[in-house]
Amino acid sequence: MARVAALGLAVMAAVPWLAAASDQQVRVFQLHFRPAREAALLVEPLLSPEGSVLLQPKLNAITVRDSAAVLERIAAVVAAWDVAAPNYTIRLRVLLASTTPPTAGPAAPLISGVGSELQQLFRFTSYSELDTLVVTAADGSTVEAAVADRYHVRFVVRAVPQDGDRLQLAQLEFARRVVADAGAERLQPLLRTTLTLRTGQTFVLGAARSEEANRALVLVLLAEREGAR
């Protein structure tokens, strides 16, 4: 059975290594961009039943024992995974949706770009764009910014392992800035969630209702991985 062992835990942890089959080989993988602990979790499902992976946190490395064929497969996976954190350009548009009849004239170009999606998802009759936020952030970074003067957004960018076309906006919080009785400003959360986005595809998310019953906020998100073609 495959196992992950931490270096220096106990003498017994090394026993399977001593009893390994003679056709097994040992290979050390030095990680340059990613934590060794995450590498061990990535490698463990790829091992044969007799394979083992030894974690070396201080060296940010893992030592893998398995057959030559398995080691070659693991080497290819680790090489593709252990790369510098990608940068993403994330575009967040905040729309105010209303049941008020739309004004005469053509729709705003940016909103007309997602008009069909909005009609399918919601029953509102008109939309106006309050603000557009465009940020560039790396995997693992936290984005926090004011939006449309009175709102605030915060999320953590996380790449999806082994799927470069997806990313997560973890711990996404969209809040309204309100002033308390004493004059101090605080954030009133309107939406808390974690989203998984496919790069290059627009994601429409209904947020919280505004102060008026016939209005609501709609978030439109688009993420692109920098350098992707």
N, C-alpha and C positions, 0 to 999 in steps of 0.2 A: 504494500500500500504506500502511495506517495506521501511524503511528509515534509514539513518545513521545520527546520531546526535553527535555533539562535545559537551563535558561536559562544562557547564557554558556559552553557547552561549546566551540563552534567556529563560525566563520562559515558553514561548509558546512552546519551543522545548520539554518540558516535558509533555505537555497536553496529547498526545497519550498514554503515559505510564499510566497516571491516569485513562484513559478511556478504558484500555485494558480489554479484556474479562476475566472472572473469571477463566477460565481453563488454562490461560497462567501462566508460571513460569518465574523466573528470575535466570540467572546464570552468574557469573563473570568468565571470562577467562583471566588468567594472562599469558602474553607471556614471554618466557624465552630467545628465540633466534631470533625471528622475530619482526619487528616493529608492534605495535598495529594498525597503520593506514592500513598497508597491510592486517592484519587479518580482519579488518572491511570490506575491499573490497572483501576478500575471502568469508566471511560469508554472506554478503548481498544477493547474488543470492540464497542462501539456505533457506532464511526465507519464512514463509508463508505470505500471503497478510496482515495479522494483526501483523506480527512480527516486531521488531525493534532492532537495535543495537546502543549502546551508546559508543562512543569512549572516552577513558580516557588516553590521551597522556602522562601525567606526571607519571602515574602509569604503563605505557605500558600495558594497559589492555583494554578489551572491556566487556561491560555488555549487555547480549542478553536477550530479553523477547520474548518468543514464547511458543508453546505447548511442552509438555514433549518429544514427539516423535521427533520433529524438533531439540530440544536442544540436544538430544542424538546423532542425526546424525551430528550436528555441532561439538559436542565434539570429535567425532571420526575423523572428517576432520581436526580440529585444532591440535589434538594430533599428527597426521601423518605429518602435515605441519610444526609445530613449533619444529623443530629439528636443531641441529648444522649444520652450512653450510657445505655441502659436499666438499671433495677435489676431483679434477680431474687431471688425468695425460693426458697431451695433447702432441701429437707428430706431429711436422710439418716438412715435407720433402720438400725441394726446388729442383726441377728438371729443367734442361735446355733442352728444346726440340729443335730439329733441323731437317731440311730436308736433312742433310748430311747423306749419307749411313752409317749404323752402322759398326763398326769395326768387324773383324772376332772374333769368340769365343762366349762363352755363355754370356747371359745378366747378369748384376749385380743382385745378389739375391734380394735385396730390391726393385729394380725397377721391376723385373720380377713378384713380388707379386701383382702389379697393372697393369701388361702389358695389359691384356684384356680390362680393363677399359680405358686405354690410347688409345688403338687402336680404340675403339668405339667412343671416344669423339673427338679425334684430328686426323689430317692428317700427323703429323710428323712421321719421319721414325726412329729416334734414340733419346735416352734420356740419360742424364748423371746426376748423383746426385751431387749437389753443397754442400749441408749441410743438417743435420738433427738436429732439436731442440727438446728436450724433457723437459717439465716443469711440475711441480705439482703446482696447484693453487686452491684456495678456491672460492666458489661462491662469487661474488662481487669484487674479486681482479683484479688488472690490471697487465697484462703481457707485458713486454717491453724488447726486446733483439736484439742484433746484430746477423745477419745470413749471413754466407758465406762471411765474411769480408766486403763486400760492400753493404749489404742490412740490412734493419731494419724492425722489425715487432712489432706491438702493438695491443692489444685487451683487452676487459673486459670480464671476465668469468661470465656468468649469468645462474643460474639454471632455468629450465622451471617449473613454479608452477604446481603441481599435475601430473607431468610427469618426474619421476626420470631417465628415459632412454634418455632424451634429455637435451641439454644445448645450450646456445647461446654464440658465440664469437661476442660480440657487438663492434661496432666501429672498426672493424678490418681494419688496415692500413698496407699495405706492401709497403715499400719505398726503393729507392736507395739513398745511400749517395753520394753526389757530392760535389766537391770543387769549390767554386765561384772564381771569378777573384782575389779578395782580399786575397784568401787563406783560408777563413772561410768555414767550412763544413756545408752543409744544407741537408735536406731530400727532395727528389723529389718523391712524392707519385706515385705509379704505380697502386695501387688497394685500393679502399675503399668500404667496404660493411659490412653487418651483416649477419652472418651465423647461422643457427640452425642445430646442428649435432645430430645424434643418436649415443649414446655410443656404442662402439664396431664395428661400421661400418666405412669403409674408405670413405672419401669424397675427390673428385678430383676437383680442381678448376683451371681454366686457368687464369693466371695473365696477366701482361702486356708484350708486346714485348720487347725483348732485343735491344741492339743497332743495331744488324744486322737483316735485313728483314727476313731472313730464320730461325730465332730463336725466341723462346718465353719461358717465365717462367711458370712452372706449380707447384701449391702447392698441396700437398697430406697431408690430416689431418686425424688423428685418436684420438679419445678421449675415455678415460675409467674412470668410477667412482670408486674411491678407495673403497675397501671393497665389491664391487658388485660381485656376483657370477652368 
